[in-house]
Amino acid sequence: MSKKTTVLLREDVYQALKEKAGTRNISNLINEILVEYFAKKESMFGVMKHVDVSDLRDHRERL
């Protein structure tokens, strides 16, 4: 089922989508990008790689 919504895009983002997908297929491209993104289940701000205690250093101030 499809839902109609309004999305505000920067001009440069719109132009890039338009060049890649064409004017009539922008929503399909956006849907593909979002499905791929949310399928990863990663943070949109990046993921810190897992570290263990052996990788940590002591950062106490020396007096």
Secondary structure, 3 states (H helix, E strand, C coil): CCCCCCCCCCHHHHHHHHHHHCHHHHHHHHHHHHHHHHHHCCCCCCCCCCCCHHHCCCCCCCC
